[in-house]
Amino acid sequence: VDPDNEIDERLSPIKSTAAAAKMFKRNYRLLHDWGLAIIAYNHGPKNLVPLRDQYGGKNIAKLLQKTAHTPLGYASRSYYSEFLALLHAERYRDEIYGLPTHVHPDAISIVKIKKPASVFEIAALYNISIHELKMFNPDIFNLRRKLPAGTRVVLPRKHGESIVVAPQLDPSHPGPTGTGDPSGRGIASEEEFIEYIK
């Protein structure tokens, strides 16, 4: 998640979730245990590597106990149970909070800009409103600023399409949507974002 003076991806629930998923996956690869991977999100994975063999799997309850020799502080010990409580509340939100069944939003894509472009240029290329683009990207503060190459942008998918593909960002060299040399496209493919998650 990249924060600066004009873009702060921590304010984007979608990008923050993607970054958290990437971190959880990396923690699991290092610690070989989902319980430890969750605790590592708060405590740091390097601090848990020495404890992996002793406390992994079914022994995680011992790690979370408050004893004179516990290696974790209060916040790290509590994080695992807080995560499970949040997961439970999310899964049973309708029963717990009495909320009506909500309609899931249309699928989205997260793509990387290959060339600098403003929000206005991106909205024009994808034929979506500035309001809609801003709604999906609350982390982008300055709409007039050209976003640097590599910036991740959340886009709503069109019905029936697996990925929305932009033509070139250079209006003097327009190309038909979804065709042409991929290196000339202004927006990266969904596969590149999947690699970002891995």
C-alpha positions as CSV (number, residue, x, y, z in Angstrom):
1,V,0.0,0.0,0.0
2,D,1.6,3.2,-1.2
3,P,0.8,6.5,0.8
4,D,2.1,9.9,-0.4
5,N,0.7,13.5,-0.2
6,E,-1.8,13.0,-3.0
7,I,-2.5,9.2,-3.1
8,D,-3.0,7.1,0.1
9,E,-4.0,3.5,-0.8
10,R,-4.8,2.8,2.9
11,L,-8.0,4.8,2.3
12,S,-9.2,2.4,-0.4
13,P,-11.0,-0.7,1.1
14,I,-10.4,-2.6,-2.2
15,K,-6.7,-1.9,-2.5
16,S,-6.1,-2.3,1.3
17,T,-7.9,-5.7,1.1
18,A,-5.7,-6.8,-1.8
19,A,-2.6,-5.7,0.0
20,A,-3.7,-7.6,3.2
21,A,-4.4,-10.7,1.1
22,K,-0.9,-10.5,-0.3
23,M,0.6,-10.1,3.2
24,F,-1.4,-13.0,4.6
25,K,-0.3,-15.2,1.8
26,R,3.4,-14.2,2.2
27,N,3.1,-14.8,6.0
28,Y,1.6,-18.3,5.4
29,R,4.4,-19.2,3.0
30,L,6.9,-18.3,5.7
31,L,5.2,-19.7,8.7
32,H,3.2,-22.7,7.2
33,D,0.3,-22.0,9.6
34,W,-2.7,-19.7,9.0
35,G,-3.1,-18.9,12.7
36,L,0.5,-17.7,12.9
37,A,0.1,-15.9,9.6
38,I,-2.8,-13.9,11.1
39,I,-0.9,-13.1,14.2
40,A,2.1,-12.1,12.1
41,Y,-0.1,-9.4,10.4
42,N,0.1,-7.5,13.7
43,H,3.3,-8.9,15.3
44,G,5.5,-9.2,12.2
45,P,6.5,-12.5,10.6
46,K,10.2,-12.4,11.4
47,N,9.3,-12.4,15.1
48,L,7.3,-15.5,14.8
49,V,9.7,-17.7,12.7
50,P,11.5,-18.9,15.9
51,L,8.1,-19.9,17.4
52,R,6.8,-21.7,14.2
53,D,7.6,-25.3,15.2
54,Q,6.7,-24.9,18.8
55,Y,3.3,-23.1,18.4
56,G,2.1,-23.9,14.9
57,G,-1.1,-25.8,14.3
58,K,-3.1,-27.0,17.3
59,N,-0.5,-25.5,19.7
60,I,-1.5,-21.9,18.8
61,A,-3.7,-21.7,22.0
62,K,-0.6,-22.0,24.1
63,L,0.9,-19.1,22.3
64,L,-2.1,-16.9,23.0
65,Q,-2.2,-17.7,26.7
66,K,-1.0,-15.0,29.1
67,T,1.9,-16.4,31.1
68,A,5.1,-15.1,32.6
69,H,7.0,-16.4,29.6
70,T,4.6,-15.5,26.8
71,P,6.5,-14.2,23.8
72,L,3.6,-12.0,22.6
73,G,2.3,-8.7,24.0
74,Y,-1.4,-8.0,24.7
75,A,-2.2,-6.6,21.2
76,S,-0.6,-9.5,19.3
77,R,-2.2,-12.1,21.6
78,S,-5.6,-10.5,21.1
79,Y,-5.3,-10.0,17.3
80,Y,-6.1,-13.6,16.4
81,S,-9.3,-13.7,18.4
82,E,-10.3,-10.2,17.1
83,F,-9.8,-11.5,13.6
84,L,-12.0,-14.5,14.2
85,A,-14.7,-12.3,15.8
86,L,-14.7,-10.0,12.8
87,L,-14.9,-13.0,10.4
88,H,-17.9,-14.4,12.4
89,A,-19.6,-11.0,12.4
90,E,-19.1,-10.6,8.7
91,R,-20.4,-14.1,7.9
92,Y,-23.5,-13.7,10.0
93,R,-24.0,-10.0,9.6
94,D,-27.7,-10.3,8.6
95,E,-28.6,-12.4,11.6
96,I,-26.4,-10.4,14.1
97,Y,-27.3,-6.9,12.9
98,G,-30.7,-7.5,11.3
99,L,-29.5,-5.9,8.0
100,P,-31.5,-6.6,4.9
101,T,-29.8,-8.8,2.3
102,H,-27.7,-6.4,0.2
103,V,-27.0,-6.5,-3.5
104,H,-23.4,-7.2,-4.3
105,P,-21.8,-4.6,-6.5
106,D,-20.7,-5.4,-10.0
107,A,-17.3,-7.1,-10.3
108,I,-14.3,-4.8,-10.4
109,S,-10.8,-4.9,-11.8
110,I,-7.6,-3.4,-10.4
111,V,-5.3,-2.4,-13.1
112,K,-1.9,-0.7,-13.2
113,I,-1.4,2.4,-15.3
114,K,1.5,1.9,-17.7
115,K,1.8,5.6,-18.6
116,P,1.1,8.8,-16.6
117,A,-2.6,9.7,-16.9
118,S,-5.1,11.9,-15.1
119,V,-8.3,10.6,-13.6
120,F,-10.2,12.5,-16.3
121,E,-8.2,10.7,-19.1
122,I,-8.9,7.3,-17.5
123,A,-12.6,8.1,-17.0
124,A,-12.9,9.1,-20.7
125,L,-11.1,6.0,-21.9
126,Y,-13.4,3.7,-20.0
127,N,-16.5,5.8,-20.6
128,I,-17.3,6.1,-16.8
129,S,-18.1,9.1,-14.8
130,I,-15.6,11.0,-12.6
131,H,-18.0,10.4,-9.7
132,E,-17.9,6.6,-10.3
133,L,-14.1,6.6,-10.7
134,K,-13.7,8.6,-7.5
135,M,-16.1,6.3,-5.6
136,F,-14.0,3.3,-6.5
137,N,-10.7,5.2,-5.8
138,P,-11.2,7.3,-2.6
139,D,-7.4,7.2,-2.1
140,I,-6.7,9.5,-5.0
141,F,-7.0,13.1,-3.7
142,N,-6.0,15.3,-6.6
143,L,-8.1,14.5,-9.6
144,R,-6.2,16.9,-11.9
145,R,-2.8,15.5,-11.1
146,K,-1.4,13.0,-13.6
147,L,-1.1,9.7,-11.8
148,P,2.4,8.2,-12.2
149,A,3.0,5.0,-14.2
150,G,2.5,2.0,-11.9
151,T,-0.5,3.5,-10.0
152,R,-3.2,1.0,-9.3
153,V,-6.7,2.1,-10.3
154,V,-10.0,0.3,-9.4
155,L,-12.4,0.1,-12.4
156,P,-15.9,-1.3,-12.6
157,R,-16.2,-4.1,-15.0
158,K,-18.8,-4.0,-17.8
159,H,-21.3,-6.8,-17.8
160,G,-20.2,-9.9,-19.7
161,E,-16.5,-8.9,-19.8
162,S,-13.8,-10.7,-17.9
163,I,-11.6,-7.6,-18.0
164,V,-12.0,-4.0,-19.2
165,V,-9.1,-3.2,-21.6
166,A,-8.2,0.3,-22.4
167,P,-6.9,1.6,-25.7
168,Q,-3.6,3.5,-25.8
169,L,-3.5,6.5,-23.5
170,D,-2.0,8.6,-26.3
171,P,-5.0,10.1,-28.2
172,S,-2.8,10.8,-31.2
173,H,-2.3,7.0,-31.7
174,P,-5.7,5.5,-30.9
175,G,-6.2,1.8,-31.1
176,P,-9.3,-0.3,-30.9
177,T,-10.3,-1.6,-27.5
178,G,-8.9,-5.0,-26.7
179,T,-6.6,-5.2,-29.7
180,G,-3.1,-4.3,-30.7
181,D,0.3,-4.6,-29.0
182,P,-0.2,-5.1,-25.3
183,S,2.9,-3.0,-24.7
184,G,1.1,0.0,-26.2
185,R,-1.9,-0.2,-23.8
186,G,-2.1,2.4,-21.1
187,I,-3.5,-0.1,-18.6
188,A,-2.1,-3.4,-17.5
189,S,-4.0,-6.7,-17.7
190,E,-5.8,-8.5,-14.9
191,E,-3.2,-11.2,-15.0
192,E,-0.6,-8.7,-13.9
193,F,-2.7,-7.8,-10.9
194,I,-3.0,-11.5,-10.0
195,E,0.8,-11.6,-10.0
196,Y,0.7,-8.6,-7.7
197,I,-1.5,-10.6,-5.2
198,K,0.8,-13.7,-5.3
